[in-house]
Amino acid sequence: MNLNPEFQRLLWLHVTPGRLLAMPSLIGLIVALTWFSADPNERGMMLYSLGIAGFILLPLFWGARQSGESLRQELEENTWEAQRMSVLGPWQLTWGKLLGSTLLSWYGGLQLLGVLGAGWVLGARAELTAYPLFKVVLLLLLAALFMQGLSLLMRIYMARGFGARRRGSDAIYLLVFIYFIGIIVSALGDRISYIEWYDYRLVQLDFIIASLLFWGPWVLFGCYRQMRRELMFRNGPFAWPLFLIALATYVAGFLHEQALANHLILSLALLLALGYLLALTDARSPLTLRHLHIAWHRGHSLAFSDQLPLWVMPLLLALLAALAFIPVGQQFAAGVWGLSLLLFALRDIGLMHYYSFSPSMRRPELAIGFSLIAAYLLFPLLLGQLVGKGHPLLTLFWPHPDQPAIWLLLAPGLQLLLVVILLRARLHAMHLFTDYSTR
């Protein structure tokens, strides 16, 4: 049988006879300890809880971490570049890493699902009447697949930038895991809970399962597209904006407001936050700007769109959302505030690139972090003590909605212009802007 070489490599690396024997032995010892230490009337519930907790620890936490670690180890060992030049395609690398690195966690997770089922049969079903067993199992399986795919997607995207440093990427992964597990645990209570989404009142467990069924393929497709990008394949221009529109529409439904403008404001804030986070974790390579410059001057629109950093599209959609408020009299202030936030975000992103392109700066992320803390915390606090709260000068550091619209746009706009001038001078010093139109 011809196995995927990447899957086979990770299978040999992670699945050894010793681990195959140790996993059921450890689970069996924990089950035996739980069984003999629990009250006879509570043994079923204890095994059920043990199965859920163990599944969360193995496939959800450890398995998700392993799916990302498979790529991180190659980056640290300097073997990723050689693998990128191998004959393996992006889909082979994607599913090979996703399944090969997590197979051992699934081996233990399926055993824990057996423990969960045994606990259900031995008495847990008498106490937990809110949801049938198959829905609980389906939720856990979908959640594990989603987290494993998301971990690999985050690692592929952050491989060249901020996330290439282990501490930064691990911190982001841990925050995402804690938030996600909180959602899963809240849905597995002993009472039926509901959630309001747009005008619908839905059972929380059913809504989470439907959400995972919808977003799971998106995550897998994202892994595939990012792997194609790593292997220098060209992606189509439509999938990323369609995903962002779907995400903004999905999140806006949690706002318990009927007015369309309020949903649009939430979508605008989400797109700005996502674009900012993507820019913060981006590799920010001068070669990306060089390739964009070449594609633009040669008129290669598809190549230009493919080379655009991922943070550009969320900010572009946020701009469109902010401009949609301008013709509406009552929502004019919201549109101006959104445009001001966008200008501040672009200013920060320009500073990130300015520091990253410095030839003498070894750790640009430290300068970026210090600048952001000073701009959004230290300087505003100091200036607030000098001129008082609500002074127009504070708009230099944050858009206060009660200030005039012209000042909300002028304050960040002038700062952005200054950053663009500095960044352009640095790029010209690097000789990136050569005229390629005639070549």
C-alpha positions in Angstrom: 0.0 0.0 0.0 1.3 3.4 -1.0 1.0 5.7 2.0 1.5 9.5 2.0 5.3 9.8 2.6 4.7 12.7 5.1 2.0 10.7 6.9 4.3 7.7 7.0 7.3 9.7 8.3 5.2 11.2 11.2 3.7 7.8 11.9 7.1 6.2 12.4 8.2 9.2 14.4 5.3 9.4 16.9 3.7 6.0 16.9 6.1 3.5 18.5 5.3 0.1 20.1 6.2 1.5 23.5 3.7 4.3 23.2 1.0 2.0 21.8 1.4 -0.1 24.9 1.8 2.8 27.4 -1.4 4.7 26.3 -4.0 2.0 27.2 -2.0 1.0 30.3 -2.1 4.6 31.6 -5.8 5.1 30.8 -6.6 1.7 32.4 -4.8 2.6 35.6 -6.6 6.0 35.8 -10.0 4.3 35.2 -9.3 1.6 37.8 -8.3 4.3 40.3 -11.4 6.3 39.6 -13.6 3.2 39.8 -12.4 2.0 43.2 -12.1 5.5 44.8 -15.6 6.6 43.8 -18.9 6.0 45.5 -20.7 3.0 43.9 -23.6 5.2 43.1 -21.4 7.8 41.4 -19.1 5.5 39.4 -21.0 6.0 36.1 -20.9 9.8 36.4 -17.2 9.7 37.4 -16.3 7.6 34.4 -18.3 9.9 32.1 -16.6 13.0 33.4 -13.2 11.3 33.2 -13.9 10.4 29.5 -14.7 14.0 28.7 -11.8 15.5 30.6 -9.3 13.0 29.1 -10.6 13.6 25.6 -10.2 17.3 26.0 -6.6 16.8 27.2 -5.6 14.3 24.6 -7.1 15.1 21.1 -8.1 18.7 21.8 -5.1 20.0 23.7 -2.2 17.7 23.1 -3.3 16.6 19.6 -3.9 20.2 18.5 -0.5 21.2 19.8 1.2 18.3 18.1 -0.3 19.3 14.7 1.4 22.6 15.0 4.6 21.3 16.5 5.1 19.1 13.4 5.9 22.2 11.4 7.7 24.1 14.2 10.2 21.3 14.7 11.1 21.3 11.0 11.6 25.1 11.1 13.9 24.7 14.1 15.9 21.8 12.6 16.2 23.6 9.2 14.5 20.8 7.3 11.4 22.7 6.2 13.2 24.3 3.2 14.2 20.9 1.9 10.7 19.5 2.3 9.3 22.5 0.4 11.4 21.5 -2.5 10.3 17.9 -2.4 7.9 16.3 -4.8 5.1 16.3 -2.2 2.2 18.6 -3.1 0.4 21.0 -0.8 -2.6 18.6 -0.1 -0.2 15.7 0.7 1.7 17.8 3.1 -1.5 19.2 4.7 -3.3 16.0 5.5 -0.1 14.1 6.1 0.9 16.5 8.9 -2.6 16.9 10.2 -3.2 13.1 10.6 0.3 11.8 11.1 1.2 14.1 14.0 -2.1 13.6 15.8 -2.6 9.8 15.3 -1.4 8.9 18.8 -3.7 11.4 20.4 -6.6 9.9 18.5 -5.5 6.4 19.6 -5.9 7.5 23.2 -9.0 9.7 22.5 -11.0 6.8 21.1 -10.2 4.8 24.2 -11.5 7.7 26.3 -14.7 7.8 24.3 -15.1 4.2 25.3 -14.7 5.2 28.9 -17.2 8.0 28.4 -19.7 5.5 26.8 -19.2 3.1 29.7 -19.9 5.8 32.2 -23.1 6.7 30.3 -24.3 3.2 30.4 -23.4 2.7 34.1 -25.5 5.5 35.3 -24.6 8.9 33.9 -27.5 8.9 31.5 -29.9 8.9 34.5 -28.4 12.2 35.7 -27.7 13.8 32.3 -31.0 13.9 30.4 -30.4 17.2 28.5 -28.6 15.7 25.5 -28.2 12.3 23.9 -24.9 10.6 24.0 -24.2 10.8 20.2 -24.4 14.6 20.3 -21.9 14.8 23.1 -19.5 12.5 21.2 -20.1 14.3 17.9 -19.3 17.6 19.6 -16.0 16.3 21.0 -14.9 14.8 17.7 -15.7 17.9 15.7 -14.1 20.1 18.3 -10.9 18.1 18.2 -10.7 18.1 14.4 -11.3 21.9 14.4 -8.7 22.7 17.0 -6.1 20.4 15.3 -6.7 22.1 12.0 -6.7 25.6 13.5 -3.4 24.9 15.3 -1.7 23.8 12.0 -3.2 26.8 10.2 -1.9 29.2 12.8 1.6 27.6 12.7 1.8 27.7 8.9 0.8 31.4 8.8 3.1 32.4 11.7 6.0 30.3 10.6 7.9 33.2 9.1 6.9 36.0 11.5 6.1 36.6 15.1 5.0 33.0 15.6 8.3 31.6 14.5 9.4 32.3 18.0 8.0 29.6 20.2 6.9 31.8 23.1 4.7 34.0 21.0 2.9 31.3 19.1 2.4 29.2 22.2 0.9 32.1 24.0 -1.6 32.8 21.2 -2.4 29.1 20.9 -3.0 28.8 24.7 -5.4 31.8 24.7 -7.4 30.3 21.8 -7.5 26.9 23.5 -8.8 28.3 26.8 -11.5 30.3 25.1 -12.6 27.4 22.9 -12.7 24.9 25.8 -14.8 27.4 27.8 -17.4 27.3 25.0 -17.3 23.5 24.8 -17.6 23.0 28.6 -20.5 25.5 28.8 -22.4 23.5 26.2 -22.0 20.2 28.1 -23.9 21.1 31.2 -26.7 19.1 32.8 -29.3 21.5 31.6 -30.3 22.6 28.1 -29.0 26.1 27.4 -30.0 28.3 24.6 -28.2 30.9 22.5 -29.7 33.8 20.5 -28.3 34.4 17.0 -30.0 37.1 14.9 -33.7 36.4 15.4 -33.3 32.7 16.3 -33.3 31.1 19.7 -31.2 27.9 19.3 -30.0 25.1 21.6 -26.4 25.9 22.4 -25.1 22.4 21.8 -26.8 22.1 18.4 -25.6 25.6 17.4 -22.0 24.7 18.3 -22.1 21.5 16.4 -23.6 23.3 13.3 -20.9 25.9 13.6 -18.1 23.3 13.8 -19.6 21.6 10.7 -19.5 24.9 8.9 -16.1 26.3 10.0 -14.3 23.0 10.1 -14.0 22.7 6.2 -13.0 26.4 6.1 -10.1 25.7 8.5 -9.0 22.7 6.5 -9.2 24.7 3.3 -7.2 27.5 4.9 -4.4 25.0 5.8 -4.4 23.9 2.2 -4.2 27.4 0.8 -1.4 28.4 3.3 0.5 25.3 2.4 0.1 26.2 -1.3 1.5 29.6 -0.5 4.5 28.1 1.3 5.2 26.0 -1.7 5.0 29.0 -4.1 1.7 28.0 -5.7 -0.7 30.7 -6.7 -4.1 30.9 -4.9 -7.3 32.3 -6.2 -8.4 35.8 -5.1 -12.0 35.0 -3.9 -11.8 32.5 -1.1 -10.2 34.9 1.5 -12.7 37.8 1.1 -15.6 35.3 1.1 -14.4 33.8 4.3 -14.1 37.2 5.9 -17.6 38.2 4.9 -18.9 34.9 6.2 -17.0 35.4 9.5 -18.2 39.0 9.9 -21.8 37.9 9.2 -21.6 35.0 11.7 -20.2 37.1 14.5 -22.6 40.0 14.0 -25.5 37.6 14.7 -24.5 37.5 18.4 -25.3 41.1 18.8 -28.8 41.3 20.3 -29.9 44.3 18.3 -32.3 44.6 15.5 -30.7 47.6 13.8 -28.6 46.7 10.8 -26.1 49.5 11.6 -25.2 47.9 15.0 -24.4 44.6 13.2 -22.3 46.6 10.7 -20.4 48.3 13.6 -19.6 44.9 15.1 -18.4 43.5 11.8 -16.2 46.6 11.3 -14.6 46.1 14.7 -14.0 42.4 14.0 -12.4 43.1 10.7 -10.1 45.7 12.1 -9.1 43.5 15.0 -8.4 40.5 12.7 -6.4 42.6 10.2 -4.4 44.1 13.1 -3.6 40.7 14.6 -2.6 39.3 11.2 -0.3 42.2 10.5 1.2 41.9 14.0 2.1 38.2 13.4 3.0 38.6 9.7 6.5 38.0 8.5 6.9 41.5 7.0 9.5 40.5 4.5 11.0 43.2 2.1 10.8 40.6 -0.7 7.0 40.6 -0.4 7.0 44.3 -1.2 9.5 43.7 -4.0 7.2 41.0 -5.6 4.2 43.3 -5.2 6.1 46.1 -6.9 7.1 43.9 -9.8 3.6 42.5 -10.3 2.1 46.0 -10.2 4.4 47.5 -12.8 4.1 44.5 -15.1 0.3 44.5 -14.8 -0.1 41.0 -13.4 -3.2 41.5 -11.4 -3.5 37.8 -10.3 0.1 37.7 -9.2 -0.4 41.0 -7.3 -3.5 39.8 -5.5 -1.8 36.5 -4.6 1.2 38.3 -3.1 -0.9 40.7 -1.0 -0.4 40.0 2.8 -3.5 38.5 4.4 -4.1 41.6 6.6 -4.9 43.8 3.7 -8.3 42.3 2.8 -9.8 42.6 6.4 -8.7 46.3 6.5 -10.1 46.9 3.0 -13.5 45.4 4.0 -13.4 47.4 7.2 -12.9 50.5 5.1 -16.0 49.6 3.0 -18.0 49.0 6.2 -17.0 52.4 7.6 -17.8 54.2 4.3 -21.2 52.6 4.3 -22.1 54.8 7.4 -21.1 58.1 5.9 -24.3 58.8 3.9 -26.5 57.9 6.9 -27.0 61.0 9.0 -27.5 59.3 12.4 -24.6 56.9 11.9 -22.2 59.4 10.4 -20.2 59.6 13.7 -19.8 55.8 13.7 -18.4 55.8 10.2 -15.9 58.6 11.1 -14.9 56.7 14.2 -14.4 53.5 12.2 -12.2 55.4 9.6 -10.2 56.9 12.4 -9.6 53.5 13.9 -8.5 52.3 10.4 -6.0 55.1 10.1 -4.5 54.3 13.5 -4.2 50.7 12.5 -2.5 51.6 9.2 -0.1 53.9 11.2 0.8 51.0 13.5 1.3 48.6 10.6 3.5 51.1 8.9 5.6 51.3 12.0 5.8 47.5 12.2 7.2 47.4 8.7 9.6 50.4 9.4 11.1 48.6 12.4 11.2 45.2 10.7 13.1 46.6 7.7 15.8 48.2 9.8 19.2 46.6 8.9 20.5 47.2 12.4 17.6 46.0 14.5 17.8 42.3 15.5 14.6 42.2 17.6 12.1 44.5 15.9 9.2 43.0 17.8 10.6 44.6 21.0 10.6 48.0 19.4 7.1 47.4 18.1 5.9 46.4 21.5 7.4 49.3 23.2 6.1 51.8 20.6 2.5 50.4 21.0 2.6 50.5 24.8 3.9 54.1 24.7 1.4 55.2 22.0 -1.7 53.7 23.6 -0.9 53.7 27.3 2.0 55.8 28.5 1.7 59.0 26.4 -2.2 59.2 26.8 -1.9 58.8 30.6 0.8 61.5 30.8 -1.0 63.9 28.5 -4.3 63.3 30.3 -2.7 64.4 33.5 -1.3 67.6 31.9 -4.3 68.8 29.9 -7.2 66.9 31.5 -9.6 64.2 30.2 -11.5 65.0 27.0 -8.9 67.4 25.6 -8.7 67.3 21.7 -4.9 66.5 21.9 -5.8 63.1 23.3 -7.2 62.2 19.9 -3.5 62.0 18.8 -3.4 58.6 20.5 -7.0 57.3 20.4 -10.2 58.4 18.5 -12.6 59.9 21.1 -16.2 59.8 19.6 -17.1 63.2 21.2 -14.4 65.1 19.2 -15.1 66.8 15.8 -15.0 64.6 12.8 -12.2 66.6 11.1 -9.9 66.1 14.1 -10.7 62.4 14.4 -9.5 62.0 10.8 -6.7 64.6 10.8 -4.9 63.4 13.9 -4.2 59.8 12.8 -4.0 60.8 9.1 -1.0 63.1 9.6 0.7 60.5 11.7 0.1 57.9 9.0 1.5 60.3 6.4 4.7 60.7 8.4 5.1 57.0 8.8 4.6 56.5 5.1 7.3 59.0 4.3 9.7 57.4 6.7 8.9 53.9 5.4 9.2 55.0 1.8 12.7 56.5 2.5 13.8 53.3 4.1 12.5 51.2 1.2 14.3 53.4 -1.3 17.5 53.1 0.7 17.1 49.3 0.3 16.8 49.8 -3.5 13.5 47.9 -3.7 11.7 50.2 -6.0 13.3 49.5 -9.4 11.2 50.0 -12.6 10.4 46.5 -13.9 7.7 47.6 -16.3 10.0 47.2 -19.4 11.6 44.0 -18.4 
